[in-house]
Amino acid sequence: MSEPTTTEHRWAPQAPLVGIGWVLTAIAALLVFVGEDPAGKVLLTVAALMLAAISLFGTVARPRLRADEQGVTVRGFLSSRSWTWPEVRIRLAHGRRLGRVTSTVELTVLHDDGLIVLGQLDLGEDPADVVEQLQALRPWPQG
């Protein structure tokens, strides 16, 4: 007898985008040391630290979202949280940001009223496609 196959999907920030973040971090840090303007050095230091934090998160929190027939797992900076399908509701949300309509995946955790919002930068894919794949993995329709 063969074991049942498990279909697992993973979504994470695009690796080239995270790489660009690290390159920009290095450039900003280098400019701090070669620059002569004290105010400019302060701004570049802040920019380098912010870029480093964002790039580190994009590197460490991989995959950001994982799903299979059992449920979903969301990875954060230091830990992961998992829920079974009956514990979570999935929704595609639309909103306006910077004058344009954006989509996000909203995961509502029922037992603790938690809300996790993941955008295209978190997932590396269009949130509408992710919701479609999540709903296909779910063993029964959400109620």
GROMACS elastic network, one bead per residue, 0.5 to 0.9 nm:
[ bonds ]
;  ai    aj funct       b0    kb
    2     5     6  0.86317   500
    6    68     6  0.68664   500
    6    69     6  0.69583   500
    7    67     6  0.83227   500
    7    68     6  0.56075   500
    7    69     6  0.68664   500
    7   137     6  0.79349   500
    8    66     6  0.70200   500
    8    67     6  0.56340   500
    8    69     6  0.76153   500
    8   137     6  0.85908   500
    9    65     6  0.82428   500
    9    66     6  0.56693   500
    9    67     6  0.53208   500
    9    68     6  0.63993   500
    9   133     6  0.82108   500
    9   134     6  0.84182   500
    9   137     6  0.88104   500
   10    62     6  0.87670   500
   10    63     6  0.59421   500
   10    64     6  0.75783   500
   10    65     6  0.58144   500
   10    67     6  0.66028   500
   10   123     6  0.84952   500
   11    14     6  0.88657   500
   11    62     6  0.79185   500
   11    63     6  0.55428   500
   11    64     6  0.58617   500
   11    65     6  0.51702   500
   11    66     6  0.63625   500
   11    67     6  0.89306   500
   11   122     6  0.77125   500
   11   124     6  0.63556   500
   11   125     6  0.74498   500
   11   130     6  0.82573   500
   12    15     6  0.82078   500
   12    58     6  0.79430   500
   12    61     6  0.77556   500
   12    62     6  0.55749   500
   12    65     6  0.66722   500
   12    66     6  0.88093   500
   12   121     6  0.80804   500
   12   122     6  0.58731   500
   12   124     6  0.55012   500
   12   125     6  0.83693   500
   13    16     6  0.86917   500
   13    17     6  0.72471   500
   13    18     6  0.70490   500
   13    58     6  0.61597   500
   13    59     6  0.83703   500
   13    61     6  0.87106   500
   13    62     6  0.75714   500
   13    63     6  0.78356   500
   13    64     6  0.73979   500
   13   120     6  0.79774   500
   13   121     6  0.55861   500
   13   122     6  0.50057   500
   13   123     6  0.53552   500
   13   125     6  0.83742   500
   14    17     6  0.53809   500
   14    18     6  0.65133   500
   14    19     6  0.87909   500
   14    58     6  0.85306   500
   14   121     6  0.75586   500
   14   122     6  0.83748   500
   14   123     6  0.77923   500
   14   124     6  0.50299   500
   14   125     6  0.84843   500
   15    18     6  0.51129   500
   15    19     6  0.61236   500
   15    20     6  0.86513   500
   15    58     6  0.82978   500
   15    59     6  0.81961   500
   15   124     6  0.87398   500
   16    20     6  0.61621   500
   16    21     6  0.86275   500
   17    20     6  0.50823   500
   17    21     6  0.63528   500
   17    22     6  0.88769   500
   17    55     6  0.88220   500
   17    58     6  0.88038   500
   17   121     6  0.88251   500
   18    22     6  0.64806   500
   18    23     6  0.88139   500
   18    54     6  0.84069   500
   18    55     6  0.56004   500
   18    56     6  0.83617   500
   18    58     6  0.59182   500
   18    59     6  0.68174   500
   19    22     6  0.51249   500
   19    23     6  0.62930   500
   19    24     6  0.86558   500
   19    55     6  0.76990   500
   19    59     6  0.88487   500
   20    23     6  0.50107   500
   20    24     6  0.61119   500
   20    25     6  0.84764   500
   20    55     6  0.85585   500
   21    24     6  0.51631   500
   21    25     6  0.61277   500
   21    26     6  0.87264   500
   21    51     6  0.61956   500
   21    52     6  0.73958   500
   21    54     6  0.75283   500
   21    55     6  0.53708   500
   21    56     6  0.89516   500
   21    58     6  0.89244   500
   22    26     6  0.62652   500
   22    27     6  0.86821   500
   22    51     6  0.72966   500
   22    52     6  0.66798   500
   22    54     6  0.89997   500
   22    55     6  0.59019   500
   22    56     6  0.82725   500
   23    26     6  0.51387   500
   23    27     6  0.62533   500
   23    28     6  0.86538   500
   24    27     6  0.50211   500
   24    28     6  0.60635   500
   24    29     6  0.84781   500
   24    48     6  0.77362   500
   24    51     6  0.71666   500
   24    52     6  0.87058   500
   25    28     6  0.52162   500
   25    29     6  0.61194   500
   25    30     6  0.85640   500
   25    47     6  0.78180   500
   25    49     6  0.75527   500
   25    50     6  0.83519   500
   25    51     6  0.54069   500
   25    52     6  0.56855   500
   25    55     6  0.82016   500
   26    29     6  0.50842   500
   26    30     6  0.60595   500
   26    31     6  0.85795   500
   26    48     6  0.74874   500
   26    52     6  0.86154   500
   27    30     6  0.50722   500
   27    31     6  0.61517   500
   27    32     6  0.86808   500
   27    48     6  0.81739   500
   28    31     6  0.51178   500
   28    32     6  0.63535   500
   28    44     6  0.57787   500
   28    45     6  0.72119   500
   28    47     6  0.69018   500
   28    48     6  0.52050   500
   28    49     6  0.89611   500
   28    51     6  0.86987   500
   29    32     6  0.51391   500
   29    33     6  0.68468   500
   29    44     6  0.71224   500
   29    45     6  0.66979   500
   29    47     6  0.86360   500
   29    48     6  0.56959   500
   29    49     6  0.85251   500
   30    33     6  0.53827   500
   30    34     6  0.64620   500
   30    35     6  0.84958   500
   31    34     6  0.51174   500
   31    35     6  0.55284   500
   31    41     6  0.76889   500
   31    44     6  0.71844   500
   31    45     6  0.88916   500
   32    35     6  0.54854   500
   32    36     6  0.83742   500
   32    40     6  0.78696   500
   32    41     6  0.50028   500
   32    42     6  0.78819   500
   32    43     6  0.87752   500
   32    44     6  0.58981   500
   32    45     6  0.63148   500
   32    48     6  0.86596   500
   33    36     6  0.82435   500
   33    41     6  0.78532   500
   35    38     6  0.79597   500
   35    40     6  0.74360   500
   35    41     6  0.64877   500
   36    39     6  0.89788   500
   36    40     6  0.78519   500
   36    41     6  0.74707   500
   37    40     6  0.51248   500
   37    41     6  0.61728   500
   37    42     6  0.88093   500
   38    41     6  0.50585   500
   38    42     6  0.64211   500
   38    43     6  0.88662   500
   39    42     6  0.51703   500
   39    43     6  0.64353   500
   39    44     6  0.86674   500
   40    43     6  0.51329   500
   40    44     6  0.60364   500
   40    45     6  0.84403   500
   41    44     6  0.50461   500
   41    45     6  0.59491   500
   41    46     6  0.85675   500
   42    45     6  0.50993   500
   42    46     6  0.63041   500
   42    47     6  0.86283   500
   43    46     6  0.51603   500
   43    47     6  0.61366   500
   43    48     6  0.85545   500
   44    48     6  0.59187   500
   44    49     6  0.84724   500
   45    48     6  0.50503   500
   45    49     6  0.61341   500
   45    50     6  0.85609   500
   46    49     6  0.51884   500
   46    50     6  0.61574   500
   46    51     6  0.85614   500
   47    50     6  0.51500   500
   47    51     6  0.60400   500
   47    52     6  0.84391   500
   48    51     6  0.51367   500
   48    52     6  0.59814   500
   48    53     6  0.85749   500
   49    52     6  0.50369   500
   49    53     6  0.61529   500
   49    54     6  0.86549   500
   50    53     6  0.51472   500
   50    54     6  0.62256   500
   50    55     6  0.85083   500
   51    54     6  0.51752   500
   51    55     6  0.59493   500
   51    56     6  0.83607   500
   52    55     6  0.50851   500
   52    56     6  0.58605   500
   52    57     6  0.84813   500
   53    56     6  0.51026   500
   53    57     6  0.61828   500
   53    58     6  0.86282   500
   54    57     6  0.51891   500
   54    58     6  0.62441   500
   54    59     6  0.86698   500
   55    59     6  0.61439   500
   55    60     6  0.86313   500
   56    59     6  0.50051   500
   56    60     6  0.60004   500
   56    61     6  0.82977   500
   56    77     6  0.86659   500
   57    60     6  0.52021   500
   57    61     6  0.56293   500
   57    62     6  0.85582   500
   57    76     6  0.80538   500
   57    77     6  0.59783   500
   58    61     6  0.57193   500
   58    62     6  0.69614   500
   58    64     6  0.85280   500
   58    77     6  0.88438   500
   58   122     6  0.80098   500
   59    62     6  0.63822   500
   60    63     6  0.84960   500
   60    75     6  0.88374   500
   60    76     6  0.81767   500
   60    77     6  0.63693   500
   60    78     6  0.81321   500
   61    64     6  0.54386   500
   61    65     6  0.89896   500
   61    74     6  0.88235   500
   61    75     6  0.54911   500
   61    76     6  0.54576   500
   61    77     6  0.55278   500
   61    78     6  0.79377   500
   61    79     6  0.84928   500
   61    80     6  0.87411   500
   62    65     6  0.79127   500
   62    75     6  0.68591   500
   62    76     6  0.85239   500
   63    66     6  0.65069   500
   63    74     6  0.79880   500
   63    75     6  0.66050   500
   63   123     6  0.83485   500
   64    73     6  0.81507   500
   64    74     6  0.56740   500
   64    76     6  0.70459   500
   64    80     6  0.89569   500
   64   118     6  0.87359   500
   64   122     6  0.64546   500
   64   123     6  0.66267   500
   65    72     6  0.71843   500
   65    73     6  0.57945   500
   65    75     6  0.63235   500
   65   118     6  0.86783   500
   65   122     6  0.83478   500
   65   123     6  0.70907   500
   66    71     6  0.85022   500
   66    72     6  0.56850   500
   66    73     6  0.50937   500
   66    74     6  0.64972   500
   66    75     6  0.82137   500
   67    70     6  0.76302   500
   67    71     6  0.56954   500
   67    73     6  0.62588   500
   67    74     6  0.88085   500
   67   134     6  0.70730   500
   67   137     6  0.75936   500
   67   138     6  0.89664   500
   68    71     6  0.56088   500
   68    72     6  0.66175   500
   68    73     6  0.89986   500
   68   134     6  0.83377   500
   68   137     6  0.62347   500
   68   138     6  0.78679   500
   69    72     6  0.85398   500
   69    84     6  0.87927   500
   69    85     6  0.81163   500
   69   137     6  0.56927   500
   69   138     6  0.61577   500
   69   139     6  0.64380   500
   70    83     6  0.83309   500
   70    84     6  0.57208   500
   70    85     6  0.65559   500
   70   137     6  0.88255   500
   70   138     6  0.80898   500
   70   139     6  0.83188   500
   71    82     6  0.72470   500
   71    83     6  0.56337   500
   71    86     6  0.82074   500
   71    87     6  0.85378   500
   71    88     6  0.82741   500
   71   137     6  0.85295   500
   71   138     6  0.74846   500
   72    81     6  0.83953   500
   72    82     6  0.56709   500
   72    83     6  0.55156   500
   72    84     6  0.64245   500
   72    85     6  0.71069   500
   72    88     6  0.82469   500
   72   134     6  0.87448   500
   73    80     6  0.65714   500
   73    81     6  0.54979   500
   73    83     6  0.64336   500
   73    84     6  0.88047   500
   74    79     6  0.87203   500
   74    80     6  0.56331   500
   74    81     6  0.54572   500
   74    82     6  0.64740   500
   74    83     6  0.88337   500
   74   116     6  0.85828   500
   75    78     6  0.79603   500
   75    79     6  0.60906   500
   75    81     6  0.65054   500
   75    82     6  0.87172   500
   76    79     6  0.53550   500
   76    80     6  0.57534   500
   76    81     6  0.80232   500
   77    80     6  0.82575   500
   83    86     6  0.80808   500
   83    87     6  0.59310   500
   83    88     6  0.67039   500
   83   109     6  0.78363   500
   84    87     6  0.54504   500
   84    88     6  0.69273   500
   85    88     6  0.55274   500
   85    89     6  0.76895   500
   85   138     6  0.66290   500
   85   139     6  0.79184   500
   85   140     6  0.86480   500
   85   142     6  0.84182   500
   86    89     6  0.78031   500
   86   110     6  0.84025   500
   86   142     6  0.78761   500
   87   108     6  0.83458   500
   87   109     6  0.58359   500
   87   110     6  0.54118   500
   87   111     6  0.65819   500
   88   107     6  0.63534   500
   88   108     6  0.54877   500
   88   110     6  0.58142   500
   88   111     6  0.84967   500
   88   142     6  0.86653   500
   89   106     6  0.80236   500
   89   107     6  0.56364   500
   89   108     6  0.50795   500
   89   109     6  0.66520   500
   89   110     6  0.74307   500
   89   142     6  0.66780   500
   89   143     6  0.83100   500
   90   105     6  0.70934   500
   90   106     6  0.58228   500
   90   108     6  0.65547   500
   90   131     6  0.71205   500
   90   134     6  0.79506   500
   90   135     6  0.78709   500
   90   142     6  0.80521   500
   91   104     6  0.83333   500
   91   105     6  0.59567   500
   91   106     6  0.50996   500
   91   107     6  0.65722   500
   91   108     6  0.81437   500
   91   131     6  0.71239   500
   92   103     6  0.67304   500
   92   104     6  0.58614   500
   92   106     6  0.61693   500
   92   107     6  0.89771   500
   92   127     6  0.71297   500
   92   128     6  0.64834   500
   92   131     6  0.64852   500
   93   102     6  0.82952   500
   93   103     6  0.55764   500
   93   104     6  0.52443   500
   93   105     6  0.62858   500
   93   106     6  0.66261   500
   93   127     6  0.89255   500
   94   101     6  0.65736   500
   94   102     6  0.55987   500
   94   104     6  0.64485   500
   95   100     6  0.81518   500
   95   101     6  0.54836   500
   95   102     6  0.54037   500
   95   103     6  0.65097   500
   95   104     6  0.82091   500
   96    99     6  0.60607   500
   96   100     6  0.53077   500
   96   102     6  0.59432   500
   96   103     6  0.87605   500
   97   100     6  0.54626   500
   97   101     6  0.63464   500
   97   102     6  0.65878   500
   98   101     6  0.84163   500
  102   119     6  0.83524   500
  102   120     6  0.88835   500
  103   119     6  0.67807   500
  103   120     6  0.77561   500
  103   126     6  0.78812   500
  103   127     6  0.60744   500
  103   128     6  0.71764   500
  104   117     6  0.63863   500
  104   118     6  0.55561   500
  104   120     6  0.70721   500
  104   126     6  0.85334   500
  104   127     6  0.55334   500
  104   128     6  0.78083   500
  105   116     6  0.80147   500
  105   117     6  0.57171   500
  105   118     6  0.51461   500
  105   119     6  0.63683   500
  105   120     6  0.87040   500
  105   127     6  0.56632   500
  105   128     6  0.76340   500
  105   130     6  0.76409   500
  105   131     6  0.66576   500
  106   115     6  0.67395   500
  106   116     6  0.56806   500
  106   118     6  0.65458   500
  106   119     6  0.89177   500
  107   114     6  0.80884   500
  107   115     6  0.57362   500
  107   116     6  0.50668   500
  107   117     6  0.65023   500
  107   118     6  0.83151   500
  108   112     6  0.89881   500
  108   113     6  0.67517   500
  108   114     6  0.57435   500
  108   116     6  0.64873   500
  108   117     6  0.87839   500
  109   112     6  0.61155   500
  109   113     6  0.55067   500
  109   115     6  0.62254   500
  109   116     6  0.80244   500
  110   113     6  0.51816   500
  110   114     6  0.70215   500
  110   115     6  0.89731   500
  111   114     6  0.79558   500
  118   121     6  0.79674   500
  118   122     6  0.57724   500
  118   123     6  0.68647   500
  118   127     6  0.78899   500
  119   122     6  0.53305   500
  119   123     6  0.63177   500
  119   124     6  0.84158   500
  119   125     6  0.85667   500
  119   126     6  0.80717   500
  119   127     6  0.64389   500
  120   123     6  0.50656   500
  120   124     6  0.54511   500
  120   125     6  0.54902   500
  120   126     6  0.55784   500
  120   127     6  0.59087   500
  121   124     6  0.54616   500
  121   125     6  0.76875   500
  122   125     6  0.83482   500
  123   126     6  0.76243   500
  123   127     6  0.73794   500
  123   130     6  0.80528   500
  124   127     6  0.87264   500
  125   128     6  0.84654   500
  125   129     6  0.71083   500
  125   130     6  0.69542   500
  126   129     6  0.54434   500
  126   130     6  0.65475   500
  126   131     6  0.89612   500
  127   131     6  0.61684   500
  127   132     6  0.85730   500
  128   131     6  0.52426   500
  128   132     6  0.62941   500
  128   133     6  0.87717   500
  129   132     6  0.50802   500
  129   133     6  0.62671   500
  129   134     6  0.86285   500
  130   133     6  0.51157   500
  130   134     6  0.60746   500
  130   135     6  0.85747   500
  131   135     6  0.60774   500
  131   136     6  0.85349   500
  132   135     6  0.52479   500
  132   136     6  0.62856   500
  132   137     6  0.88259   500
  133   136     6  0.50367   500
  133   137     6  0.63288   500
  133   138     6  0.87800   500
  134   137     6  0.51354   500
  134   138     6  0.62824   500
  135   138     6  0.51463   500
  135   139     6  0.83848   500
  135   140     6  0.85635   500
  135   141     6  0.75327   500
  135   142     6  0.84273   500
  136   139     6  0.77598   500
  136   140     6  0.89526   500
  137   140     6  0.86922   500
  138   141     6  0.68784   500
  138   142     6  0.80825   500
  140   143     6  0.89952   500
